[in-house]
Amino acid sequence: MAPHHQDHDNDRPSKRAKVMDTTGAAENTMAATTVSSTAALFQLARGHLDAQWNQREAVIKQSREITRESKKLIVMLQRHDPKVAFAESEMATFPAAKAKVLQMLSKLAAQFKSRQEFHRYSSNVKHCIQEFLEAVAFHYFLEFRRMIPFDDARLLLESLGLQLMPQDYIMGISDVSGEVMRFATNAATKGNTQWVEASRTYLQDFYHACLSLDASFNENDMNRKIDTTRESVLKVERLAYDLAIRQSEQKLFRKDLDVVMQESTAQ
């Protein structure tokens, strides 16, 4: 019986080895599966990040093009002759140029499939929206001599599929002060008192509106833009004052000249 027990005991190491081999193989299979799953997850994440990166690059490119075309609109508007009716001037080409930018904005909006996507890239989009709004607000001033209402600007952008945030509205129209000041300067050189006065009133109203902003509005550039608006107000006020004095002196000169001519004729 002893040899039989000895043979039985000798079989145990081989069985243990087989069990260990099976366990090791299973662990290796699980490890390989885990590595494969992790690699698949990273590959999926990589594809997602690459797609976001490509979309961001496309958005930035379109935004730069819109910003450039919006600046062209502003330059075009600055060439408007205040003495000529807006529709009869060379600004008759403005609607077509504006329509081109609107089409570009519509294509930009098509990039975003949801509000979440729009907000994800809002930092890349806001500058072109603000630049376009500056052009629209300047055009609105030349047509109606007042500030474009927020709802009008919001509806315009919503019709294109874009959202207008209040801070983008304020930041956009705040840059109009410099354009209005330049336009008033050109009007003053031509002796156009009406446009100088309209510019002065516009800038004063806008500056007072800026001062009433809630303290919670904490845009980094806003304080600088308010200071720039104040400088524009002071420059246009000086223009209006100087123009009024010059015109008053011209009237007195013409009156004195008429008196001299009458006396000369009487003699």
Helices and strands as residue ranges (DSSP letters): H 2-78, G 86-88, G 90-93, H 94-109, H 115-120, H 122-144, H 150-158, H 166-174, H 176-189, H 193-211, H 222-266
